[in-house]
């Protein structure tokens, strides 16, 4: 039986669940209720999404199984999947009572505690076990906890520590790859994701991660190969379809992908999941109106949805409303966080003393759009802001000095007096009377007068207008060389605003002033953008900061742009000083820009650039 058990576990670890199931069943024939074999067989049922089969096997447990922490932890996992969290937590507590150092039970308990916001207790629990046994699983659990709450730095350090102990572990390699992806370092992420995929080539999570990572680095053919395999192997898995549609949209083939997905969505077992996936897919295809047509009817029955589906519905509709220029409808969404605040006056009092929390799902650029509302809803520039330490300089760029890093839950500086927190991502859902006007007060990016004077003095010898250029780090983004081919002959002086290693694209460009070489911190960038007469470039921090400063500019955005570049008649809704030109179709910027050159020239001529 020991030999069979080891062979079965090896098959399961390699994803050969049918082979594993046969061996586990043969062990149970000889020893009914064998805890490890029964647990392994239940795991194979769950791997095939057979919840009924897993629950039937649980019913066959013996007294010995009920005293096994591993079996109890697995039973808790099944209860969670079956939407019975109370039973899951009961089983978890029982397992920990039998073995306080049981890793899987501790990880489940950590999830329950994290759901209530008790992150300090989670750390105490997991680090207590970590001190007793540096198990890769417990380190992975801590890393996932940090990662799930947007604490990418500590997550990466802990995941790397676990990977040092188990370098071939597929889940750990995938986790490191996912964290690096969240940092935007797709090149470094690729080998970790590939290692995980080679260990478990049929794992859909790893296939999807590889496809998305390849798409981000412009390897659309490779991305399509992984996405196609994920969709073929798991035809009912909605994330696999969503990945496939996203890659097809990047190739300009979104309509074909939607036609392939439509019959799958109609016959899916989970109708709500399929509808939400289709709603996102319409957005990826540049058809947010269809997203609204499909999902708005669900609002009337949103109380009948479970909390994750409800939150997902609201997020999809929020993006669709913003992408169609209807931000006022975001306020009408029945957000659960406002249920208790039926009295607008009570909410206003809460906001005056609340901290603004940068929630993990909020991108840096989305934060820059919403930063206009922070002071209006709180204590002005004294409003406390809570978020990862990587964002501290960005918030201070907008003048908010009271920043509380949450990179280590339960640690950090003493908190100012606060009435609680409010997520920045939900600011648009507040009534206009609480958050201020739609675009807020403009400009809302402050600039230090001494830094502004320094830039003006430094540039004074060069002819005006002073036109700033921004560009992306690498293709498929908009790099400097193709950008220059799309620009007409411009008057005045061209000035590079990029301050990181992307400045190396200026090599050989003697007619562009490298101002980025003198940007040491974001305050320097803000002052530079106030000094400039005009800014041109793709979606990125420079264009957002210029818009927040009220500096005139031209944004070149993808065919399906993010919601914050919605424009009416070529004028940005969120940044009134900015004109917007949208790519005519998906594709590589180098192939698209020749078609845009005429529009760029016309837009610049109509812009009446100051100094011309």
Secondary structure, DSSP 8 states (H G I E B T S, - for coil): -HHHHHHHHHHHHTT-HHHHHHHHHHHHHHSTT-HHHHHHHHHHHHHTT-HHHHHHHHTT--HHHHT-HHHHHHHHHHHHHTT-HHHHHHHHHHHHHH-TT-HHHHHHHHHHHHHTT-HHHHHHHHHHHHHH---HHHHHHHHHHHHHTT-HHHHHHHHHHHHHH-TT-HHHHHHHHHHHHHTT-HHHHHHHHHHHHHHSTT-HHHHHHHHHHHHHTT-HHHHHHHHHHHHHHTTT-HHHHHHHHHHHHHTT-HHHHHHHHHHHHHH-SSHHHHHHHHHHHHHHTT-HHHHHHHHGGGGGGGGGS-HHHHHHHHHHHHHHHHHTT-GGGTTTS--GGGTT--SHHHHHHHHHH-EEE--TT--HHHHHHHGGGHHHHTTGGG--EEE-GGGHHHHHHTT---EEE-SSTT-SS---S-S-EEEGGGGGGS-HHHH-STT-SS------HHHHHHHHHHHTTS-S-EEEE---SSTTS--HHHHHHHS---SSEEEE---SGGGGGGTT-TTEEEGGGG--SHHHHHHHHHH-SEEEEESSHHHHHHHHHT--EEEEE-SS--GGG-EETTEESS-TTEEEEE-SSSS-HHHHHHHHHHHHHHHHHHTT-TT-
